[in-house]
Amino acid sequence: MPRPVTGRPRVEDRQVVNGMVGEIRTGVSWRDLPERHGPWKTAYTPLRPLRA
């Protein structure tokens, strides 16, 4: 049987990486990332331990 789809749809990895690079390159606030990079928190979370 197929498993039911639950939760939020996955954001493409390329969008997330582009969001991280874009923030680091421009210095813009995470919350001001363009929507084309997906949710700001999705791009921020992997880098959070490195910025502490």
C-alpha positions in Angstrom: 0.0 0.0 0.0 1.3 3.5 -0.7 2.1 5.6 2.3 0.0 8.7 2.8 1.7 12.0 2.2 1.9 14.1 5.4 3.5 17.3 6.4 4.8 20.2 4.3 6.0 19.8 0.8 9.8 19.6 0.6 11.8 22.6 -0.7 14.4 21.8 -3.3 17.9 21.6 -2.0 19.1 24.0 -4.7 16.7 26.7 -3.4 18.0 26.2 0.1 21.7 26.4 -0.9 21.0 29.5 -3.1 19.3 31.1 -0.1 22.3 30.4 2.2 24.8 31.7 -0.4 22.6 34.7 -1.1 22.4 35.7 2.6 26.1 35.2 3.2 27.0 37.1 0.0 24.8 40.1 0.5 24.5 40.2 4.3 20.7 40.7 4.1 18.6 39.7 7.0 17.4 36.0 6.9 13.8 37.2 7.0 14.4 39.4 4.0 15.4 36.6 1.7 13.4 36.6 -1.6 10.6 34.0 -1.7 12.2 32.2 -4.6 14.6 30.7 -2.0 11.8 29.2 0.0 11.1 29.9 3.6 13.8 31.8 5.4 13.9 29.4 8.3 14.6 26.5 5.9 17.8 28.2 4.7 18.8 29.5 8.2 18.5 26.2 10.2 21.5 24.3 8.7 23.8 27.2 9.3 22.6 28.0 12.8 25.2 25.9 14.7 28.0 27.6 12.7 26.9 31.1 13.6 26.7 30.6 17.4 
